[in-house]
């Protein structure tokens, strides 16, 4: 477990280095940092301690559910941020592939859905782009729909944190503009 904790800390540090490089416009340096994250979060599986470690031929190290959730999140960050870097460099196919890999881990990741939709749109795959954008809007609508008990007053529900973040507001504006283009198409 100590190895996983150390690896998570290293991966978080690499994420911060990559974010700083990206913000400074050094896309190649950001990509190098994001790519290294995978080396630290790969090779673990959700398991139950000592009995799992003694299995012959075991290729992954068992960790608890909470640690595995952190590792999965960092894998999504790895793929999603690499996708953004590839988009900035014009490598649309690689950006689409990395977005799809992130979505294989977390199918509801707004940033990855948006980036993959943008890639599909750029590549002329409008049906696929529309499917990704529709999924984002569906997630947005579900997150805004209040769940209340019978007889109680509905209170407005804030956007999920991922949509309310300032860097995602622009993405949501672009999403709504693209949605309108799809309606006209």
N, C-alpha and C positions, 0 to 999 in steps of 0.2 A: 504494500500500500504506500510505503514511503516513496518508492520510485515513481509511482503514478502522481503523487502530490508534487514532487520535485519537477516532473515533466510538465505538469499543468502550469506551474509557476514559470517555467522556461518558455512554454508556448504563449502564455499571456504577455510575457516580456517581448517576445518576437512579434506578437500582434501589435503591441504599442509602437515598436520600432517601425513596423510596416506602415502603420497609420501615420506616423510622423513623416516618414519618407514620402508617402502618397500625398499628404497635404502640402509638402514642400515641392511637389512636382517631380520627384525622382521615382518614376514608375518602376524602373528596373530594380532599384534597391528595395522598393516595397515588395515587389514580386519575390525577391530572394528571401526576405523575411517571412512572408506569408507561406512560401513553399517549405521553409524549414519547420514550420509548425507541425506539419504532418509527421515528420520524423519523431516528434515527441509525443504525439497522441495516438499513434498506430501501435498495434500489438497488445491491446488490452481487451478483455471481454468481461461481461458481467458474470461473476461467479461467486462461489461461496468458500473462500479461504483455503485452508490447508489441503482438504481432500482433493480439490480441483488442481492444486499445484502439483500433486504427486502423480497425476495421470501420465502414463508414458506417451511420448510424442506430442505433448501439449505445445502448441505454437503461440498461444496468447497467455498473458498474465491475468488472473482473475482480480476484479475490483468490485467494490460494492456499487449499488444502483446509483447513489448520489455522485460518486466519482465518475461512473460511466456516463452519466448525463452531462457532466462538465466536459468530458472528452469528446462526446458527440457534438456538443455546441462548438468546441474549438475546431472540429473537423468541418463543420458547416462554415465557420468563419474562414478557414483555410480556402475552401473551394469558392465561396462567395466573393471574397476579396480578390482572389486570383482572377475570377471572372471580370470584376470591375477593372482590374489592371489590363486584362486582354482587350476589353472594350475600348479603353483609352488608347491602346496601341493599334486598334483597328483589326485585331485578331478575333473576328466575330465568331467563327466556328469554335475556337478554343474557349471563348467566353461562354458560348452556349453550352458546351460540354461540361465546363466547370460548374455552371449554374445547375445543370441537370444532376451532377454528382452531389451538390449540396442538397438539392430537393429529394434525392434518394434517401438522405438521412433525415431531413425535416421537410416534408411535403408542403408545409404551410409557411415556409420562410418567405416573407414578403419581398425582401430585397432580391433573393434568388429568382423568385417568380417574375419580378419586374425585369431583372436583367435578362433572363431567358426570353421573356416576351419581346423585349427590345431587340434581342438578337434575331429572333424569328421574324420580326417585322423587317429588320434590315436585310435579311436573307430572302425576303419575299414569301415567307411561309405564314401568310396572314391568318389562316385558320388556327394554326398552332399559337400564334401571337394572341389572337382573340381568346383562345382557351385559357392562356396564362393570365391575361388581363381580367377576364371574367372571374377567374378563381380569386384574384386579389380583391375584386369588388365584392364577391360573395363573402370572403373573410371579413372585409370591412363592414358589410351590412350585418353579419352575424355578431360582430363585436359591438355594434351599436344597438342591437336589439335588446331592450331591457328584459330581464327575467324577474317577474314580480309575482308575489302571492296574490290569490284572488282577493279582490276588495281593496288592495293597497294601491297607492298612486305610483305611476311609473316615473322614475327619475331619469334624466338624461344620463347615458352611459358614455364616458369619455372614450376616445380612440385608444386602441391598444398602444402601448409604449412605442412599439416599432413604427407605427404610422404617425404618431404625434411628434416624433423626433424632428428637429428642424431640417436635417439633411434629407428626410423623406418627404417633406412637404412638396418640394420640387418634383420628386418622383410621382407623387399623387396627382399634381397638376398635369404633368405630362400624360399620366395614365388616363385621366378623364378626357384630355384632348384626343388621345388615340382612340379611346372608346367612342367618341363622337364620330371620328373618321370611319371607324368600322361600321357604325350605324348607317352612314351615308354610302358605304361601299356596297 
